[in-house]
Amino acid sequence: KVNFTMIFDYEPLFESDRQGFVSIAGDLLGTGTKNRTKDQINEEIDFIGASLNFSSGGFNASCLTRHSEKLMEVIGDVLSNSVFTQEELDKSRKQFISGLAAEKKDPGAISERVSKVLMFGKNHPYGQVITEKILENITLDNCTDFYKNYVRPNISYLAIVGDITLAEAKTLCEKHLASWQSL
C-alpha cells in the first residue's frame, strides 16, 4: 500500500465578506477537470480501490502499490486542470449551510466560535465567523482564484509513504506532476 499526502503551505487568508470561500474551493477540487468529469474521477478511483480526498489544505490519497501509477495520473490531472462549476459550488454551499444549522444547536461548536473571536479578533483569519448570508457572497471566481493562486507546486509539500522506492516515487512525480505550474 502507498499513501500520498500533500499540504498546500500558505498563510491563513482573511476572507472578509466571503468567509468560507477557501473551504468551499477545497471542496471543489476533484469535482472535475478539463479531461475528466466528477463521475469519471470517482469511477477511476473506485475501480482501483483507492481513496482520494481533497481540501483547501491539500489532499490525502492511498492505494495498493500496483495502482499508484493510475492514482497519480488522476491526482496530476486534478492539480493541473481543475475546473469548477456553479452547480458544484451551489452543492458545496448548501452542505456548508446544513453544517452551520447543525452547529447552532451544538454547545461545543458555539463555544468554539466565540472562543476564536475572543482569542483572535474578528479581523483575523481564525476569528472570522461564517454565516449563511456571508456564504451567499461566495462566487465561482473566488474559488477559481484560490485554485490559481494557492494550489501550486512551489508552495506544496508531498509525502509518499509505503511500499514504494524513492526512484519509483520520483518517476511518478516527474511523469504526472510535470505539467503542474508554479506562479
C-alpha positions as CSV (number, residue, x, y, z in Angstrom):
1,K,0.0,0.0,0.0
2,V,1.1,3.6,-0.7
3,N,-0.1,6.8,0.9
4,F,0.2,10.2,-0.7
5,T,-0.2,13.3,1.4
6,M,0.2,16.9,0.1
7,I,0.0,20.1,2.0
8,F,-0.5,23.5,0.4
9,D,1.6,25.8,2.5
10,Y,0.1,29.3,2.5
11,E,-0.7,31.8,5.2
12,P,-4.3,31.8,6.5
13,L,-6.4,34.1,4.4
14,F,-8.6,36.8,5.7
15,E,-11.8,36.1,3.7
16,S,-13.6,39.4,4.7
17,D,-17.2,39.3,3.5
18,R,-16.6,35.9,1.7
19,Q,-15.8,33.8,4.7
20,G,-15.8,30.1,3.8
21,F,-14.7,30.5,0.2
22,V,-11.3,28.8,0.9
23,S,-13.1,25.8,2.4
24,I,-15.6,25.7,-0.5
25,A,-12.7,26.0,-3.0
26,G,-11.1,23.0,-1.4
27,D,-14.4,21.1,-1.6
28,L,-14.5,21.8,-5.4
29,L,-11.1,20.3,-6.0
30,G,-11.7,16.9,-7.5
31,T,-15.2,17.7,-8.8
32,G,-14.0,17.9,-12.4
33,T,-11.1,18.7,-14.7
34,K,-10.6,19.7,-18.3
35,N,-10.2,16.0,-19.0
36,R,-12.5,14.2,-16.5
37,T,-15.9,14.8,-15.0
38,K,-16.6,14.3,-11.3
39,D,-18.2,10.9,-12.1
40,Q,-15.2,9.8,-14.2
41,I,-12.8,10.7,-11.4
42,N,-14.9,8.9,-8.8
43,E,-15.2,5.8,-11.1
44,E,-11.4,5.6,-11.7
45,I,-10.6,6.0,-8.0
46,D,-13.3,3.4,-7.0
47,F,-12.2,0.9,-9.8
48,I,-8.7,0.7,-8.4
49,G,-10.0,0.6,-4.8
50,A,-8.2,3.8,-3.9
51,S,-9.1,6.8,-1.7
52,L,-8.6,10.4,-2.7
53,N,-9.7,13.3,-0.6
54,F,-9.0,17.0,-1.4
55,S,-9.4,20.0,0.9
56,S,-8.2,23.6,0.8
57,G,-5.1,22.4,2.8
58,G,-4.1,19.7,0.3
59,F,-5.0,16.1,-0.3
60,N,-4.7,12.6,1.1
61,A,-4.7,9.5,-1.1
62,S,-3.9,5.9,-0.8
63,C,-4.0,2.7,-2.9
64,L,-2.4,-0.6,-3.4
65,T,1.1,-0.2,-4.8
66,R,0.2,-1.7,-8.2
67,H,-2.3,1.1,-8.7
68,S,-0.1,4.1,-7.7
69,E,0.5,5.0,-11.4
70,K,-3.2,5.4,-12.1
71,L,-3.8,7.3,-8.8
72,M,-1.0,9.7,-9.5
73,E,-2.4,10.2,-13.1
74,V,-5.7,11.3,-11.6
75,I,-4.0,13.5,-8.9
76,G,-1.9,15.2,-11.5
77,D,-4.9,15.9,-13.6
78,V,-6.8,17.4,-10.7
79,L,-3.9,19.6,-9.6
80,S,-3.1,20.8,-13.1
81,N,-6.5,21.0,-14.8
82,S,-9.3,21.6,-12.2
83,V,-12.5,23.2,-13.4
84,F,-15.1,24.5,-11.0
85,T,-18.8,24.7,-11.9
86,Q,-21.6,26.7,-10.5
87,E,-23.6,23.5,-9.9
88,E,-20.8,22.1,-7.6
89,L,-20.4,25.5,-5.9
90,D,-24.1,25.5,-5.1
91,K,-24.0,21.9,-3.7
92,S,-21.0,22.8,-1.5
93,R,-22.6,26.0,-0.3
94,K,-25.8,24.0,0.6
95,Q,-23.8,21.4,2.5
96,F,-22.0,24.2,4.4
97,I,-25.3,25.8,5.3
98,S,-26.6,22.5,6.6
99,G,-23.5,22.2,8.8
100,L,-24.0,25.7,10.1
101,A,-27.6,24.9,11.0
102,A,-26.4,21.8,13.0
103,E,-23.8,23.9,14.8
104,K,-26.4,26.3,16.1
105,K,-27.6,23.6,18.5
106,D,-24.2,22.3,19.4
107,P,-22.8,23.9,22.6
108,G,-19.3,22.8,21.7
109,A,-19.5,24.5,18.3
110,I,-20.9,27.6,19.7
111,S,-18.2,27.8,22.4
112,E,-15.5,27.2,19.8
113,R,-16.8,30.1,17.6
114,V,-17.0,32.5,20.5
115,S,-13.5,31.5,21.7
116,K,-11.9,32.0,18.3
117,V,-13.4,35.5,18.0
118,L,-12.3,36.4,21.6
119,M,-8.8,34.9,21.1
120,F,-8.0,36.2,17.6
121,G,-10.5,39.1,17.0
122,K,-12.9,39.4,14.1
123,N,-10.3,40.8,11.8
124,H,-8.0,37.8,12.0
125,P,-8.4,34.7,9.7
126,Y,-9.0,32.4,12.7
127,G,-11.6,34.8,14.2
128,Q,-13.9,35.1,11.3
129,V,-17.4,33.9,11.8
130,I,-19.2,32.3,8.8
131,T,-22.9,32.9,8.4
132,E,-25.5,31.8,5.8
133,K,-25.7,35.3,4.5
134,I,-22.0,35.6,4.0
135,L,-21.9,32.2,2.2
136,E,-24.1,33.8,-0.5
137,N,-21.3,36.3,-1.3
138,I,-19.0,33.5,-2.4
139,T,-18.6,33.3,-6.2
140,L,-17.1,30.9,-8.6
141,D,-14.4,33.5,-9.4
142,N,-13.4,33.5,-5.7
143,C,-12.9,29.7,-5.7
144,T,-11.2,29.7,-9.1
145,D,-8.8,32.5,-7.9
146,F,-8.0,30.5,-4.8
147,Y,-7.2,27.5,-7.0
148,K,-5.0,29.5,-9.4
149,N,-3.1,31.2,-6.6
150,Y,-2.7,28.6,-3.8
151,V,-2.9,25.2,-5.4
152,R,0.7,25.4,-6.7
153,P,3.8,23.2,-6.6
154,N,6.1,26.0,-5.3
155,I,4.1,26.2,-2.0
156,S,3.2,22.5,-1.7
157,Y,4.8,19.5,0.1
158,L,4.2,15.9,-0.9
159,A,5.0,13.0,1.3
160,I,4.8,9.5,-0.2
161,V,5.0,6.6,2.3
162,G,4.6,2.9,1.9
163,D,5.6,0.1,-0.4
164,I,7.5,2.3,-2.9
165,T,11.1,3.1,-3.6
166,L,12.5,6.6,-3.8
167,A,13.2,6.1,-7.5
168,E,9.7,4.9,-8.2
169,A,8.2,7.9,-6.3
170,K,10.4,10.4,-8.3
171,T,9.4,8.8,-11.6
172,L,5.7,9.0,-10.7
173,C,6.0,12.7,-9.7
174,E,8.0,13.6,-12.7
175,K,5.6,11.9,-15.0
176,H,2.3,13.1,-13.5
177,L,3.1,16.4,-11.9
178,A,5.4,17.9,-14.6
179,S,2.6,20.0,-16.2
180,W,1.5,21.4,-12.8
181,Q,2.7,25.1,-13.0
182,S,4.1,27.4,-10.4
183,L,3.1,31.1,-10.2
